[in-house]
Every structure is written in C-alpha cells, then in structure tokens.
C-alpha cells in the first residue's frame, strides 16, 4: 500500500470499499537480517538522517493524505503474510504492486492474496531478464544493487523470470488475462490476472 496512492485513486474512481495493507514499522518487513540489516540501517541513516529505523514514512504520508482528501480508505498495519479473509473480507480487485520480490516467501504471499481475491489481481514485480520458457526464480543473495544510486536494496529477495511468474500465478488458480507492461530487458512486469 505504501502511501496509498492507488487506494485513493480507486476510491476516487468509485470503488465502494477500499482496504489497504502495509506494515507499520520496518521490523515487520522482510528486510535483511544480521549483517544485511545492519548495512541497510546505516544506508537509511545516511539517506534520511532524522528518521528512526522504526519510523514508517508511508504510514504517516497515508494518514496525512487521508485527512486532506477526506477519504474513507481503511489501512491495516499488517504484512502480506497476515492477510486473512475472515478479518479483511473478499475483494473484486486486488492491487499487488511491488511486493512479491520483497518477500522471503513469495509463494505464501501469493496464497494470502488469493485468499481475499474473488476477481482480478493486478500484479507488478521485478522479473529476471532471462527470456527462457522454463520457469525459475533466482535468489538475490545480499540484496539487489540499485544502479547509479550507490544503494543496495536488502529487501529484494527473489526474482522470477516471466515464465516463472506466470507459473506462480497459475499455481494459485489465477490466469494471466493481459500483459499490461512487460520489459524483460529492464526486469519489470505488470500483469492483469483473474
């Protein structure tokens, strides 16, 4: 959910109910452990020197935007792994954007999303640049270097190739309806699934 941009847009476009999920503190996320986590915290201290490692700017930004917009969007301070249809309900449309590669267990993440999705899912994720038709997923040991930024994303764990991503989606009963944007050369995919 991050700052809630797509949640607010969905509400503006007439969605009857909009529910967002996003963790409240960095310690809830799958951001590196041990040495990786120490390095991540040091990088963030340099980038945002006045920010505590437990501060979640996305939550604060969401709350500010909600107040300014007079929005009724609901936000739950939980992770993907905590998604539960008994607590959140079922949804016609789910936006699952920029989350999959941040999960230590992306298959569990997809299972949790599937448990609340009775319609379509829009999924955006990083993909491996390999164009093989054989499904696979590569593990990003030690994080992903962000080109030109002297920064390593220690919350980037797994990167499927496009065939692997589609296989993962099928494993949970979704079908890829449309490839909205796929850029294998730069490792990016946005898919519409049902």
N, C-alpha and C positions, 0 to 999 in steps of 0.2 A: 504494500500500500504506500510505503514511503510517505510523501507529503499529502497524498490523497487526490492528486490531480485528476486521475481517471474516475475516481469515485464522485468527485464534484461535477465532472463533465457528464457522467451517467445520470446523475440527479437532474442536472440542467436539461438534459435531453428527454426527461420524462420518466425515468425509472421509478417504479412505485416504492421500492425499498432498496437502499444501498448499504451494504455492510462491508467494512474493510478490516483487514487483518494485518498487523505489523507489530514487531516486538517493541517493548518499551525501553529496554536497556540493551547495550551491546553484549552483555554477558548472556542474553537469551539467544543470540545468534550463533551460527556455526563458524565463528571467526577464529581461526587458528588456535593452537594450544601450545603451551610451553614456549619454546624459543620463538616460534612464528608469532604467537600472540604478543610477546614482549616487543618484537620488532614492529608489529602493527601499531601497538600503543605508542611507541616512540615516534613513528611516522605521523600519526594523527596529532601528537603533541606539537610537532613542528608545523603541520598544516593549519591546525586550529589550536593555538597555544592556550586559549582561555577555556577550553572545553574539557570537562571531566570525562574519563573513559566511560562513565555510566550515563552520560547525557545523550539523549536521543533527539537530535535536532528535528528529525522527521515528525516526531510526535508533537513537538512544540509548534512547528510550522503548520501541521494539520489543524491543531486546536485554534491557532490564530486565523487560518483561512475559514474554518467552520464558523467562527464567531463573526467575521467580516461578511461572509456570504449569507449568514442566517440559515445555514444548512441543517438538514436533519440526518445527514450521513452518520452512521454509527461506526465507531472504531473499537476493535478488540485488541488489547495489548498482548497478543499471543503469537506463537510461531506457526509456521505451516504444519508442523508435527502435532499441534494442539487442535487443529481444525476438527470439529465434531458436529455432525448434522443435528444431533439432539440439542446442542447448545446454540448453534448458529442458524439452523434451518436449511432449506434447499433453495437453490438459485437457478434461474433460467440462463443466466450468463455469468461466467467467471473470467476475470482478467488475471492471468498468472504470468506476470511480466517481470523478467529479470530476477527470478528467484531460483530456478532449478539448479543453476551452476553454483549457487551459494550453499547448497545443502550437502551435508555429509552423506545423506541417504536420499537421493533424488527419487528413487522408486517409491519410498514411503511418502514423500511429498506429493507425488502424483496420485497415489492411492487416497490420500487425505483430500485432495482437491476433487477427485472423482466422487468421493462420498457426499459432497454437497452440491454437485453439478448435475442438474437434470436436463440441461440443454446444451448450450455451446460454451466452449472454452477458447479464449484467445491466449496463446502461449508464445512468449518471446524468450529466447535464451541464446547464450553463446553456443556456437557449434564448432566442431573441429573442421579444419579446412580440407580434410581428406574427402574426396568425392567417391570413394568406394561404395558399392551397393551392399557391402557386407556391414551389418550393424555392429558398431563398437562404441565404447566410451573410454576416453583417456583420463587418467588421474593427473591432476595438476599438483605435483609434489612441490611444496614450498611456496605455493601461490603463483599467481599469474602476473608477469611484469607488464605494466601498462606503458606502452610505447610513448616515448617523448615526455614522460612525466616523472621519471626517476621515482617511481612508486610501484610497490608490489601489492596486489590485491590478495591478502591472505584469507579472504573469504571465498575465493574461487577454488572449488574442489574438483568438479567433474565436467568434462566437455564431450558430449556425444557427437558423432558425425550425423549428418542429416538422416541417413538410413537408420542409425541407432535411435535417434529422437523419435522418428516415426514408429519404430518397433516398440519403444517405451509407451508411446501414446496408445497404440493398438492393444498393448498388454492390459490396459485398464478399460477397454471397451469403447474407446474413442476412435473416430475415423478422422483423418485429415480431410477437411472439406475444401480448403483453399490455402495455398502458399501465398500469404499476403506480401511477404518480402523475405527472400532468401538470398543471402550474399555469402556464398561459401568461401570466396577469396578473403573476406574480412571476418569470417566466423560469426555470422548473425542469422537468426531465423525468427520469423513471426508467422505463426500458423493459426488458422481458424479450424477448430475441431468440434465434432459433435459426438 
